[in-house]
Amino acid sequence: MSFAFSSFAQGSEVYKHTTTAANVSNNWTNLDNPASNGNTSAIVIVEHDFSNTFFTYADSTFGVWYSANPGWAIFCEDNLLDMRDNLEFNVLVAGNDVTAFTHIADAASNDFNVSYIDHPDLNGNPSAIFFFTNNYQPNTTYNDNVMGVWYNTTNSRWSVYNEDQSSMVENSSYNIVIPGSGVTAFKHTSDAANISNNWTTLDHPDLNSNPDALVFVEHDWTNTNTYTTNRVGVWYDGARWNIYNENISSFATNLEYNVMVYANPVSGIQSAQVDNSSLSVIPTLAEANSSIQINLLHEERGMMDLRIMNMLGQTVYTQKVEKNTEQLDMTVNLPPLVTGTYSLQIGNAQLSATQKLIIK
């Protein structure tokens, strides 16, 4: 079993969230992450990942909203549909490795099924790649439509649009994320060679044979002029990542998708050095409310984050650590953790080190 960890420091916080009875209420599931807890201005996007919860499809449009319990939540845009247990989501809380903002589809920006976006990184840039998730705030507005993105060469603007060509919901809101130069992003077009049944297979070195990658996708109408009203998710088949139709219908040819990859989800800044061998934890089998010793031997210095995360990727303990010498020795007083397997991680934008911790 692999772990999916959040990122450190100023990079985007990228992790997996699994719905359970403990975090689901009605049509939403509560996220629990320090980057977004208590942060009403956080920009959050999500993608359903089928990989680790086989046969749990989710033919729903998902959005995010600030629930204050303890922070952001993922919800079903059809508010009559309850959120299901055993759904896994890739979650990104935007940091400075991406450009992120919220677009409001007001009367001035809407045109039939389209809402035009006004941003300097997108205007006049037909080759831009970006991603979005519906945001219930600030106007408490739903949009249950399947959506995509489109560049209009007439006004040199990008837009979000409803795939069924119904009128855009006025005052609906969308969190927009534009990957920075350090984030892997590319376009994929479905064709007969890469389609099998209800999925299309991706081929990229950051994805191939990498089950731990975190993947986000967005349908782009611009170059193929092909609509799709099928909701999609992502899944790993043991060798390759795929985009698939949640309703299990056959995947169509000539659909183009924007794809964003965090190949190493230990760090949102992909250039960060991963050096697990530099970290030791004694003991690795400990009791709740006991103390453990941590030794980090590495030349990297500066302020670091220490975190303990459970198997759902939720942070259960966090602490700021100042590392002024090559070797850091410290005692950590554990909180009252429940029995199970955890990940202890320490690092910053330049270094990330992780070791397993078992609470008996």
C-alpha positions as CSV (number, residue, x, y, z in Angstrom):
1,M,0.0,0.0,0.0
2,S,1.3,3.4,-0.9
3,F,1.0,6.7,1.0
4,A,-0.1,10.0,-0.5
5,F,1.4,12.9,1.4
6,S,0.8,16.6,1.4
7,S,3.3,19.1,0.2
8,F,5.4,21.5,2.3
9,A,6.2,25.2,2.5
10,Q,5.0,27.5,-0.3
11,G,4.3,24.9,-2.9
12,S,0.7,23.6,-3.5
13,E,-0.6,21.2,-0.9
14,V,-1.4,18.1,-2.9
15,Y,-2.9,14.9,-1.3
16,K,-5.5,12.2,-1.4
17,H,-8.8,12.3,0.5
18,T,-11.1,9.3,1.0
19,T,-14.7,9.7,2.0
20,T,-15.7,7.7,5.1
21,A,-18.7,7.7,7.5
22,A,-16.6,9.9,9.8
23,N,-16.1,12.8,7.3
24,V,-19.4,12.6,5.2
25,S,-22.5,14.6,6.0
26,N,-25.4,14.7,3.6
27,N,-24.0,15.7,0.1
28,W,-20.5,16.7,1.3
29,T,-17.3,15.3,2.7
30,N,-15.1,17.5,5.0
31,L,-11.4,18.0,4.2
32,D,-8.9,18.2,7.0
33,N,-5.6,19.8,6.0
34,P,-3.6,22.6,7.6
35,A,-3.2,24.4,4.3
36,S,-7.0,24.9,4.0
37,N,-8.3,24.6,7.6
38,G,-9.5,28.0,8.7
39,N,-8.4,29.5,5.4
40,T,-11.5,30.9,3.7
41,S,-9.4,32.3,0.8
42,A,-7.8,29.0,-0.1
43,I,-8.1,28.0,-3.7
44,V,-9.0,24.3,-3.8
45,I,-9.5,22.0,-6.8
46,V,-10.3,18.3,-6.8
47,E,-10.4,15.2,-9.1
48,H,-12.0,11.8,-8.5
49,D,-9.5,9.0,-8.5
50,F,-10.9,5.5,-9.0
51,S,-7.6,3.7,-8.5
52,N,-7.7,2.5,-4.9
53,T,-11.5,2.2,-4.5
54,F,-12.3,-0.2,-7.3
55,F,-15.9,-0.3,-8.5
56,T,-16.7,2.9,-6.8
57,Y,-17.9,5.1,-9.6
58,A,-19.0,8.7,-9.1
59,D,-21.2,10.0,-11.9
60,S,-21.6,13.4,-10.2
61,T,-20.3,16.9,-10.6
62,F,-18.3,17.9,-7.6
63,G,-17.6,21.3,-6.2
64,V,-16.0,22.7,-3.1
65,W,-17.2,25.0,-0.4
66,Y,-16.0,26.4,2.9
67,S,-17.8,24.5,5.7
68,A,-15.7,25.7,8.6
69,N,-15.7,22.1,9.9
70,P,-12.7,22.2,10.0
71,G,-12.3,24.1,6.7
72,W,-13.2,23.2,3.1
73,A,-15.4,20.4,1.9
74,I,-16.1,18.6,-1.4
75,F,-19.8,18.4,-2.3
76,C,-22.2,17.0,-4.9
77,E,-23.5,19.8,-7.1
78,D,-26.8,17.9,-7.2
79,N,-27.7,18.7,-3.6
80,L,-30.3,16.0,-3.5
81,L,-27.6,13.4,-4.0
82,D,-25.8,12.2,-0.9
83,M,-22.0,11.9,-0.9
84,R,-20.9,8.3,-1.0
85,D,-18.4,6.5,1.2
86,N,-15.2,5.0,-0.3
87,L,-14.6,7.7,-2.9
88,E,-11.0,8.9,-3.3
89,F,-10.2,12.4,-4.5
90,N,-7.0,14.1,-5.5
91,V,-6.9,17.5,-3.8
92,L,-4.8,20.5,-4.6
93,V,-4.7,23.6,-2.3
94,A,-3.0,26.2,-4.4
95,G,0.5,27.5,-3.5
96,N,2.9,29.7,-5.3
97,D,3.9,27.0,-7.8
98,V,0.6,27.7,-9.6
99,T,-1.4,30.8,-10.4
100,A,-4.8,30.5,-8.7
101,F,-7.9,32.7,-8.5
102,T,-11.7,32.5,-8.4
103,H,-13.8,33.4,-11.4
104,I,-17.4,34.5,-10.9
105,A,-19.7,33.9,-13.9
106,D,-21.6,37.2,-13.7
107,A,-23.9,38.8,-16.3
108,A,-21.0,40.7,-17.8
109,S,-18.8,37.6,-18.5
110,N,-21.6,35.2,-19.5
111,D,-22.6,34.5,-23.1
112,F,-25.1,31.6,-23.5
113,N,-23.4,28.5,-22.2
114,V,-20.0,30.2,-21.8
115,S,-18.4,32.4,-19.1
116,Y,-15.3,34.3,-20.3
117,I,-12.4,34.6,-17.9
118,D,-10.3,37.8,-17.6
119,H,-6.8,37.1,-16.4
120,P,-3.4,38.3,-17.8
121,D,-2.0,34.8,-17.8
122,L,-4.8,33.6,-20.0
123,N,-5.8,36.5,-22.2
124,G,-4.3,36.2,-25.7
125,N,-2.7,32.9,-24.7
126,P,-4.4,30.1,-26.7
127,S,-1.8,27.5,-25.6
128,A,-2.5,28.0,-21.9
129,I,-3.4,24.9,-19.8
130,F,-5.6,25.3,-16.8
131,F,-8.0,23.5,-14.5
132,F,-11.0,24.4,-12.4
133,T,-13.4,23.2,-9.8
134,N,-16.8,24.7,-9.0
135,N,-16.9,26.8,-5.8
136,Y,-20.2,27.2,-4.0
137,Q,-19.0,30.5,-2.5
138,P,-19.4,33.5,-2.5
139,N,-22.9,33.4,-4.0
140,T,-24.1,29.9,-2.8
141,T,-24.7,28.8,-6.3
142,Y,-24.9,25.3,-7.8
143,N,-24.0,24.2,-11.3
144,D,-24.6,20.5,-11.9
145,N,-23.6,20.6,-15.6
146,V,-20.6,18.7,-17.1
147,M,-18.2,21.5,-18.0
148,G,-15.0,22.2,-20.0
149,V,-12.8,25.0,-21.1
150,W,-12.6,26.8,-24.5
151,Y,-10.4,29.5,-26.1
152,N,-12.3,32.0,-28.3
153,T,-10.0,33.4,-31.0
154,T,-12.4,36.2,-31.7
155,N,-12.0,37.9,-28.4
156,S,-8.8,36.1,-27.3
157,R,-10.3,34.9,-24.1
158,W,-10.5,31.6,-22.3
159,S,-13.8,30.5,-20.8
160,V,-15.5,27.8,-18.8
161,Y,-18.7,26.4,-20.5
162,N,-21.5,23.9,-20.1
163,E,-21.0,20.8,-22.3
164,D,-24.8,20.4,-22.8
165,Q,-24.9,24.0,-24.2
166,S,-27.4,25.1,-21.5
167,S,-27.2,28.6,-20.3
168,M,-24.4,29.4,-17.9
169,V,-25.6,29.6,-14.3
170,E,-25.3,33.3,-13.4
171,N,-23.1,34.1,-10.4
172,S,-21.7,30.6,-10.2
173,S,-18.1,30.5,-9.2
174,Y,-15.0,28.5,-10.2
175,N,-11.6,28.0,-8.7
176,I,-9.0,28.3,-11.5
177,V,-5.5,26.9,-11.3
178,I,-2.8,27.6,-13.9
179,P,0.3,25.3,-13.5
180,G,3.6,27.1,-13.1
181,S,6.7,26.2,-15.1
182,G,7.8,23.7,-12.4
183,V,4.6,21.7,-12.6
184,T,4.1,19.0,-15.3
185,A,1.2,19.8,-17.6
186,F,0.4,18.6,-21.1
187,K,-2.5,17.9,-23.5
188,H,-3.9,14.4,-24.4
189,T,-6.2,13.6,-27.3
190,S,-8.3,10.5,-27.3
191,D,-8.0,8.3,-30.4
192,A,-8.5,4.7,-31.5
193,A,-5.0,3.7,-30.5
194,N,-5.4,4.8,-26.8
195,I,-9.0,4.1,-26.2
196,S,-10.3,0.9,-24.5
197,N,-13.9,0.6,-23.6
198,N,-14.7,3.6,-21.3
199,W,-11.2,4.9,-20.9
200,T,-8.3,6.6,-22.8
201,T,-4.8,5.8,-21.7
202,L,-2.2,8.5,-20.9
203,D,1.4,8.2,-21.9
204,H,3.9,10.4,-20.1
205,P,7.2,9.7,-18.3
206,D,5.9,11.3,-15.1
207,L,2.9,9.0,-15.1
208,N,4.0,5.7,-16.5
209,S,4.7,3.1,-13.8
210,N,4.0,5.7,-11.1
211,P,0.9,4.7,-9.0
212,D,1.6,7.5,-6.5
213,A,1.2,10.3,-9.0
214,L,-1.6,12.8,-8.4
215,V,-3.5,13.6,-11.6
216,F,-5.9,16.4,-12.5
217,V,-7.7,16.6,-15.9
218,E,-9.9,19.1,-17.8
219,H,-11.7,18.8,-21.1
220,D,-10.6,21.4,-23.7
221,W,-13.0,22.0,-26.6
222,T,-10.6,24.4,-28.4
223,N,-8.7,22.3,-30.9
224,T,-11.2,19.4,-31.6
225,N,-14.6,21.2,-31.3
226,T,-16.0,18.1,-29.7
227,Y,-18.5,18.1,-26.9
228,T,-18.9,15.5,-24.2
229,T,-21.5,15.2,-21.5
230,N,-19.8,12.4,-19.8
231,R,-18.3,13.0,-16.4
232,V,-14.7,11.7,-16.1
233,G,-12.3,10.6,-13.4
234,V,-8.7,9.2,-13.4
235,W,-7.4,5.7,-12.5
236,Y,-4.2,3.7,-12.5
237,D,-4.3,0.3,-14.1
238,G,-1.1,-1.1,-12.7
239,A,1.1,0.4,-15.5
240,R,-0.5,3.5,-16.9
241,W,-2.9,6.3,-15.9
242,N,-6.2,6.7,-17.7
243,I,-9.1,9.1,-18.0
244,Y,-12.4,7.3,-17.9
245,N,-16.1,7.9,-18.2
246,E,-17.9,7.6,-14.8
247,N,-21.1,6.3,-16.5
248,I,-19.1,3.4,-18.1
249,S,-20.1,4.5,-21.6
250,S,-17.6,4.0,-24.4
251,F,-14.9,6.7,-24.6
252,A,-15.2,8.9,-27.7
253,T,-12.4,9.8,-30.0
254,N,-11.2,13.3,-30.7
255,L,-11.5,14.6,-27.2
256,E,-8.6,16.8,-25.9
257,Y,-7.8,17.0,-22.2
258,N,-5.5,19.2,-20.2
259,V,-3.5,17.0,-17.8
260,M,-1.6,18.2,-14.7
261,V,0.7,15.8,-12.8
262,Y,2.3,15.9,-9.4
263,A,4.6,13.0,-10.0
264,N,6.0,13.0,-6.5
265,P,3.1,13.9,-4.1
266,V,5.5,14.1,-1.1
267,S,6.1,17.6,-2.3
268,G,4.1,20.2,-4.2
269,I,7.4,21.7,-5.3
270,Q,8.6,18.9,-7.6
271,S,12.2,20.0,-7.5
272,A,12.4,19.3,-3.7
273,Q,14.9,16.6,-2.8
274,V,13.5,13.4,-1.3
275,D,15.9,11.8,1.1
276,N,14.1,9.3,3.4
277,S,17.4,7.8,4.5
278,S,18.4,11.0,6.3
279,L,15.6,10.6,8.8
280,S,15.4,8.1,11.6
281,V,12.6,7.7,14.1
282,I,13.1,5.8,17.4
283,P,11.0,3.8,18.2
284,T,9.0,3.2,15.0
285,L,6.5,1.2,17.1
286,A,5.2,3.5,19.8
287,E,2.3,4.1,22.1
288,A,-0.1,7.0,22.0
289,N,0.9,9.9,24.3
290,S,4.4,8.6,24.5
291,S,7.6,10.3,23.2
292,I,9.7,9.5,20.2
293,Q,13.2,10.6,19.1
294,I,13.8,12.1,15.7
295,N,17.1,12.4,14.0
296,L,17.6,14.2,10.7
297,L,21.1,14.2,9.2
298,H,21.2,16.5,6.2
299,E,23.0,19.6,5.1
300,E,19.7,21.5,4.5
301,R,19.0,24.1,7.1
302,G,16.1,26.5,8.0
303,M,12.5,26.4,9.1
304,M,10.8,23.0,8.5
305,D,7.4,21.5,9.0
306,L,7.1,18.2,10.9
307,R,3.8,16.3,10.3
308,I,2.2,13.0,11.2
309,M,-0.4,11.8,8.9
310,N,-2.8,8.8,9.0
311,M,-3.6,6.4,6.1
312,L,-6.2,8.8,4.7
313,G,-3.6,11.5,4.2
314,Q,-5.1,13.6,7.1
315,T,-2.7,15.5,9.2
316,V,-3.1,14.6,12.9
317,Y,-0.1,16.4,14.3
318,T,2.0,19.3,13.0
319,Q,4.9,21.3,14.4
320,K,7.3,24.0,13.1
321,V,11.0,23.1,13.5
322,E,14.1,25.3,13.2
323,K,17.1,23.3,11.9
324,N,20.3,25.3,12.4
325,T,22.9,22.6,12.1
326,E,23.5,19.6,9.8
327,Q,22.1,17.2,12.4
328,L,18.7,17.7,14.1
329,D,17.9,15.7,17.2
330,M,14.6,16.3,18.9
331,T,11.9,14.7,21.0
332,V,8.3,14.7,19.9
333,N,5.6,14.1,22.4
334,L,2.9,12.2,20.6
335,P,-0.8,13.2,20.8
336,P,-3.4,10.5,21.8
337,L,-3.4,8.8,18.4
338,V,-5.5,5.7,17.7
339,T,-3.9,2.4,16.9
340,G,-2.7,2.2,13.3
341,T,0.0,3.0,10.8
342,Y,1.1,6.6,10.3
343,S,3.6,8.6,8.2
344,L,6.0,11.0,9.9
345,Q,7.3,13.6,7.5
346,I,9.7,16.5,7.9
347,G,10.9,19.0,5.3
348,N,10.6,22.3,3.5
349,A,10.6,23.4,-0.2
350,Q,14.1,21.9,-0.7
351,L,14.0,18.7,1.3
352,S,11.4,16.0,2.2
353,A,12.0,13.0,4.4
354,T,9.5,10.4,5.5
355,Q,9.4,7.4,7.8
356,K,6.6,5.0,8.9
357,L,5.3,5.2,12.5
358,I,3.1,2.5,14.0
359,I,1.0,3.3,17.1
360,K,0.2,0.1,19.1
